[in-house]
Amino acid sequence: MDSTDPDARTCETLDEAAHASPLERLRLQNGVVTEYTPMARRLARRYRDRGVEADDLEQVARLGLVKAVRRFDPAHRSFAAYAVPTVLGELRRHFRDKAWAVRPTRSTQELQSAVNAARDALRTEQQHTPTDDEVAERLHVSRAEVREADAAHDAFAPQSLDRPSAVDGLPGHEHVGAEDPHLDAVERLQSVVPAVRSLPVEDRRLLELRFVDDLTQREIGERLGISQMQVSRRLSRAIDQVRDRMGDLDG
């Protein structure tokens, strides 16, 4: 090897590390990591502004560099040629597995990668930005699928709900959600529960049979061994007591 070539010197260093004691191997490998850290940072910068903090990207790139150093076989002859795809692979894997704010399906993720590759290839071939239809034709998918894959980019960094709308200038959260029509029912239920609990056990059982089990007054009478008229009177009395109790609670 040419000892004046930095890449050749790195190969020599890692070859020496492979035959060194554990402590010396670690020292030599750490030296290579330090030397190539600027390269890892440059690779990390390729993925900036995609919803992941720059510091996190550099950490991921450095992890890829450490893996490259530990796994490198000097027989490959070029450490840089081995390290670059290793670091890039670690960055892509981070985006694929951990950087989604809202995780799309695996098929959508794969289609997104294919769409990006097809768009780059068509741009090179045609010397202009390809349309969605051209990308769809290249991949033998529909235009809607191409647009769905493009939309998955927003899953990395969803737009803030405080961002003004282009339509009316209102923040996004003003357009999200609506008043639940069942909210009043929930509030009433919260008031009914303590009122029902204050009733005697027999009256609570009567209300349960009528309004939970949905039995008729005749069916309740048959189950309890009383007349339908008695059921009607007791139900009316229990309901009145619940209403009175709810009024006391409101006050």
C-alpha positions, 0 to 999 in steps of 0.5 A, a space after each residue: 500500500 502507498 503509505 502517503 495515501 490517507 485511505 491506505 494508511 487507514 487500511 494499514 491502521 485497521 489491519 494492525 488493529 485486527 492483530 492488536 491486543 483489545 486495548 490497543 485495538 480500541 485505541 487504533 479504532 478510535 483514532 480512525 473514528 476521530 479522523 473520519 468524523 468530519 466525513 460522517 458529519 458531511 453525510 449527515 448534512 445531506 438529511 437535514 431539514 427532514 424533521 430530525 434534529 441535526 445533532 441526532 443525525 450526526 450521532 446516527 452518522 457517527 454510529 454508522 462510522 463506528 460500525 464501519 471501523 469495527 467491521 472493515 476488512 482490510 482486504 477491501 483495500 479502501 476504507 472510505 469506499 466501505 464507510 460511506 455506504 455504511 454511514 448512509 445506510 445507518 442514516 436511511 435506517 434511522 429515518 425508516 424505523 424511528 423518525 416517523 411522527 406518524 408511521 406509514 405502512 411498510 408498503 408506503 415507505 417502500 413506494 416512497 423510496 421507489 418514487 424518489 429513485 424513479 423521479 431522480 432517474 427520469 430527471 437525469 434522462 429527460 432533463 426536466 422534473 418529471 410529472 406524477 404521471 410519468 413517475 407512475 408509468 415508470 413504476 407501473 402504479 397509479 398517480 394516486 399511489 405516487 401522490 400518497 407516497 409523496 404525502 408520506 414525507 409529511 409524516 417526518 415533520 407534520 405541520 404545526 397546528 399553530 401554522 396559519 391556514 392559506 385559506 383564511 389565515 386562522 391557525 390549523 387547530 381552528 379547523 380540527 375537531 368539533 364539539 361532541 354531540 354526546 358531551 351533554 349526555 356524558 355530563 348528565 350521566 356524571 350527575 345521575 350516577 351519584 343520584 342513583 347510588 343514593 337510592 335503596 338497593 331495590 330501587 336501583 335494581 328496578 332501574 337497572 332492569 328497566 333502563 340497562 336490561 331494557 325489560 318492559 314493566 310486565 317483564 320486570 313484574 314477572 321477574 320480581 313477582 309483583 304486578 305491572 302496576 306496582 312496577 310502574 309506581 315504584 319506577 315513577 317514585 325512583 325516577 322522581 327521587 333521582 331528579 330531586 337528588 340531581 337538583 340538590 347536587 346542582 344546587 
